[in-house]
Amino acid sequence: MGDSTSPLSTYQAKRDFGETPEPAGAVEPSGGAPRFVVQEHHATALHWDLRLERDGVLVSWALPKGVPPDPRVNHLAVHTEDHPMQYLDFQGSIPAGNYGAGTMSVWDTGTYEPEKWGEREVIVVLHGARVDGRYVLFQTRGKQWMIHRMDPPADPDRDVWPGWSAFPAMVAVPGAAVPAEGYGVEFAWGGQRVLTFVSGGRVQLHPVGGPSVSEGGENGGGELVGRFRELRALGEALGVTEVVLDGEIIVVDGDGRPSKPRLAERQGARSDAASRRLSERYPATMMVSDLLWLDGHSTMARPYEQRRQLLSGLSMSGPAWQVPRSYPGTDGVALLAAASQQGLPGVVAKRLDSPYQGDAGAWIFVPAGKNDA
């Protein structure tokens, strides 16, 4: 276990080095500019670990939402045990049943300048590939600290997420025919439409036409995320990428077609146990169709075609979410016929040059059975 007086004694006491691939390590003073590492840790809850070289060990904080890119938003930092210097480049899987079980990877690394190092406040200038700037870590209570960026954002045009009121949902108007030229056409799925905010690995769902409910947040303590618990993994998949998505949640039947009764059963779960049981019996999928916000920038003024290109660039394909294809308007009649055959409500035609919240008629819903002969 090592010397109980060593700064690594707590680290070593928590681990069985016969099972975990983590280094047992030792205090190793080094010369040159002190180094740092930020590791992305997919443990019980996704978080990022910031470690600063100091007196032969890595002084460590767990950051549930990562390193803040903007000085207007502080992030929680939980002070954890010192880690050995060998942890600077550690990445791998810590087996289940061990402390910190999960997958860890190096998210960023580099050197830093220590400007101040006190018991309750640490000021450093980080020089990494992804994080470059002046930060302060300050203690609020016990192991609870906060991390604040002291420099302006690295992206000077980056903005703070403005809240749901800035994202009124676009509405499609009814139409009798699918327009061919200048439109993209998508299936209408007949599911529960939601806007989804993902930031720092956490997911919030905002039902279109209803109140927002978020994971561990207000309005029912995260009812909707709790009922569709498989969507929490979207936060882990996107990591620090911050987005607002528009899409529909569906649950399919035995033939692979969206089922309103099964969706209603998922929506009606009244306990965590019921939600968990139903998620295994009737798994849900979010069909993502639009991107309204990306890393501090609204994309709503961009043409629909560009928003779809940005959405495709996120490579979003997971066990409970996908980005269905948008077809050329010239394929609209065939797509409408396919919607009818598959028992879908119809199709939505979206003008390629239209911003989100464009003029009436920019989105047109054509029900199945129209022009699908």
ABEGO torsion letter per residue (X at the ends): XEBAABAAAAAAAABBAAABABBAEBBBBBBEBBBBBBBBBBBABBBBBBBBBBGGBBBBBBBAAEBBABAABBBBBBBBBBBBAAAAABBEBBBBGBBGBEBBBBABBEBBBBABBBAABBBBBBBBAABBEBBBBBBABEABBBBBBABBBABAABBBBAEAAABBBBBBBBBABBBABGBBBBBBAGBBBBBBBBBGGBBBBBBBGBBBBBBGBBGGGGAAAAABAAAAAAAAAAEABBBBBBBBBBBBBAAGBBBAAAAAAAAABABAAAAAAAAAABBBBBBBABBABBGGBBAAABBAAAAAAAAAAAGBBBAABBBBBBBBAAAAAAAAAAAAAAGBAEBBBBBAABBBGBBBGABBBBBBGBGAX
